[in-house]
Amino acid sequence: MQERLDSLVRQLIEIDELFGDGQGALSARLPGAAARAARMRWLSFAGPLVAAAVLGFLMVRAPTLERPAAAAQRVPVSIARSAEHGPTQRINRFQSCADEDAYAMVVFRAWSSECDCIRWRLHEFADGSVLARLSAGGGLEFELAYTGDPPNVEQMVLLAVARRAADLPSAPDASESFLECLDLSLPPELPGASQQNSPAAVLACVPNDVYIVPHAFFPEPAP
Amino acid sequence: MRADRQSVNAPRASTAIDAAVAKGDHDAFHQRHARFAPGIRRFFLRRLATNVEMADELSQQTWAELWRVIEDRRFDPQRAAFSTLAYAIAGHVWLRHCRASSGRTESGELPQRPDPLDFAVALQQAELLHALRACVDRQSGPGALEPLERQVVLESAAGRTERELARRLGLSPSSVHARKAAAHKKLRRCLEAKGFGEESVEQISQRLE
């Protein structure tokens, strides 16, 4: 329920960002909101002037500035989940939607009975590959079935996305190192633990041209 | 004096327009279009980044669907503001787009006629969001959020971790956690009093995934 409330509040914040004039916005109720609003009004006036001045300065200096590679490579990808209960397992169906051609790997956390802990694993698609092609405007669907996971373990599914297949650690050696890096960066935890900083830690395990689309959730308890 | 007048009159004018829209008033609907169209477009551009053409197409679909809701007299401004309804419909148009994208034809074309939207779910979502806003926004009375609780709820929903919030607010992480739990409890009770028990919140949320 907490996750649901967070998600709904996030939607309210987005409504305010998209449509609000700031008067009735929820964030206007925060301490210091009046000062922030004043700063924003000042910035909306002074910002363009400052930007023009900086641009003029840079044009005179003719510097060799480059856009950060990671920002230049980013492909918009969304991910959504629906859950279904089978007799012995919970099936989580994921659907992602990309707007440009890209490649993706699915990494997820799951309970491992070998160590009685949570470990990272790579999802294998129907053809046995760990790499999927996302076509512009198209979707990628995959399912993860959880069997023995305690329901209060926070699950984390990550899409590692890159424009070029070669940038993703999909070869056997590379994927093994990738998973090892994840397990070391995010040590296995006990049930009930939550790892809110997972995406940041995952970024340390992938090359610059790869970025991460995270999706965290708590599995619904069996009916 | 002028500031007081503006803050009192602005919501009233907005409510009056919403009431006229609910009755199918074309002019009021055009006013709403002029006011909210840029926001709807931004909603899709956030999700589609550089594909401006598709963002415009989905924005148009959203306005067409919104008009259908108005024509069917399903919009009740007492239960959801027009902006909240517009957001909910845009969300459903986006979900439909994502689902249709995975069913593209071999030539890469999207289906000509999109599936009809499930208005009931969109309306339920808008009403739930409207109720939650009232709960978060309530300034006084039993069950109202304290300013610090409101801040924790808003900032943690916006992505701040409890540790970050603790640093910002000068509290211990456990204290932030306790504040958040207390705030969520109040919000759950408030929603329940407005007819949205845990089960219905869960149901509506699941249908949006």
HADDOCK unambig.tbl for C-alpha pairs under 7 A between the chains (distance, minus, plus):
assign (segid A and resid 2 and name CA) (segid B and resid 184 and name CA) 6.78 0.50 0.50
assign (segid A and resid 4 and name CA) (segid B and resid 205 and name CA) 6.91 0.50 0.50
assign (segid A and resid 6 and name CA) (segid B and resid 157 and name CA) 4.77 0.50 0.50
assign (segid A and resid 7 and name CA) (segid B and resid 157 and name CA) 6.81 0.50 0.50
assign (segid A and resid 8 and name CA) (segid B and resid 129 and name CA) 6.75 0.50 0.50
assign (segid A and resid 9 and name CA) (segid B and resid 154 and name CA) 6.84 0.50 0.50
assign (segid A and resid 9 and name CA) (segid B and resid 157 and name CA) 6.12 0.50 0.50
assign (segid A and resid 10 and name CA) (segid B and resid 157 and name CA) 5.44 0.50 0.50
assign (segid A and resid 10 and name CA) (segid B and resid 158 and name CA) 6.05 0.50 0.50
assign (segid A and resid 12 and name CA) (segid B and resid 129 and name CA) 6.83 0.50 0.50
assign (segid A and resid 15 and name CA) (segid B and resid 84 and name CA) 6.93 0.50 0.50
assign (segid A and resid 15 and name CA) (segid B and resid 87 and name CA) 6.69 0.50 0.50
assign (segid A and resid 18 and name CA) (segid B and resid 39 and name CA) 4.57 0.50 0.50
assign (segid A and resid 18 and name CA) (segid B and resid 42 and name CA) 6.80 0.50 0.50
assign (segid A and resid 18 and name CA) (segid B and resid 43 and name CA) 6.89 0.50 0.50
assign (segid A and resid 19 and name CA) (segid B and resid 36 and name CA) 6.24 0.50 0.50
assign (segid A and resid 19 and name CA) (segid B and resid 39 and name CA) 5.34 0.50 0.50
assign (segid A and resid 19 and name CA) (segid B and resid 83 and name CA) 6.96 0.50 0.50
assign (segid A and resid 26 and name CA) (segid B and resid 137 and name CA) 6.71 0.50 0.50
assign (segid A and resid 30 and name CA) (segid B and resid 151 and name CA) 5.85 0.50 0.50
assign (segid A and resid 76 and name CA) (segid B and resid 47 and name CA) 6.69 0.50 0.50
assign (segid A and resid 76 and name CA) (segid B and resid 48 and name CA) 6.35 0.50 0.50
assign (segid A and resid 76 and name CA) (segid B and resid 49 and name CA) 6.48 0.50 0.50
assign (segid A and resid 80 and name CA) (segid B and resid 209 and name CA) 5.61 0.50 0.50
assign (segid A and resid 81 and name CA) (segid B and resid 209 and name CA) 5.40 0.50 0.50
assign (segid A and resid 82 and name CA) (segid B and resid 206 and name CA) 6.94 0.50 0.50
assign (segid A and resid 82 and name CA) (segid B and resid 209 and name CA) 5.62 0.50 0.50
assign (segid A and resid 97 and name CA) (segid B and resid 98 and name CA) 5.75 0.50 0.50
assign (segid A and resid 99 and name CA) (segid B and resid 48 and name CA) 6.13 0.50 0.50
assign (segid A and resid 137 and name CA) (segid B and resid 101 and name CA) 5.85 0.50 0.50
assign (segid A and resid 138 and name CA) (segid B and resid 101 and name CA) 4.69 0.50 0.50
assign (segid A and resid 138 and name CA) (segid B and resid 102 and name CA) 5.15 0.50 0.50
assign (segid A and resid 139 and name CA) (segid B and resid 98 and name CA) 6.70 0.50 0.50
assign (segid A and resid 139 and name CA) (segid B and resid 101 and name CA) 5.88 0.50 0.50
assign (segid A and resid 139 and name CA) (segid B and resid 102 and name CA) 4.45 0.50 0.50
assign (segid A and resid 140 and name CA) (segid B and resid 102 and name CA) 6.98 0.50 0.50
assign (segid A and resid 196 and name CA) (segid B and resid 161 and name CA) 6.76 0.50 0.50
